[in-house]
Amino acid sequence: MQALPVDGVAARALGAQPLKPEKSTNFSAGIVLTPAPNFNVTVDAYQIKVRDRILLSETLSGPVVMDALAAAGIQGIAGGLIFSNAADTRTPRPRHRQHLSGRAGRPWHRDDQPVGQFPTRPSSPISTRSPTRSPHPGWC
């Protein structure tokens, strides 16, 4: 199986439409707090919305596909995959992190050099992409 060019006769016979460019909007915000000396907390979040997302179809094959291709005068292709503007998606992502640094207090230690940094990264959700529009019922 192969991905068929969207403007090709075979893809059009299988229902391909001209592609529209994807459009995206990105919102982001963040804040840094210093509640105590040598301790910072950062909180940031973003959300990316993509409209008219270009996706590849599942494999199109079988008797119905073969009949559609034959009706378009196409021989030698048993099926394929087509690209389409199949969905709108949204990817939200919150994130926070603490940063603690300190001094060893040893006489040979330079005051302007931190002893170490102890970053911690609490568990936060993995980025997920959720469809907000889809031609398939039940996907949203």
Secondary structure, DSSP 8 states (H G I E B T S, - for coil): --B--TTSHHHHHTT-------EEEEEEEEEEEEEETTEEEEEEEEEEEEEEEEEE---EESHHHHHHHHHTT--S--EEB-EEEEEEEEEEEEEEEEEEEE----TTS-TTS-SEE--B---------EEEE-SSTT--
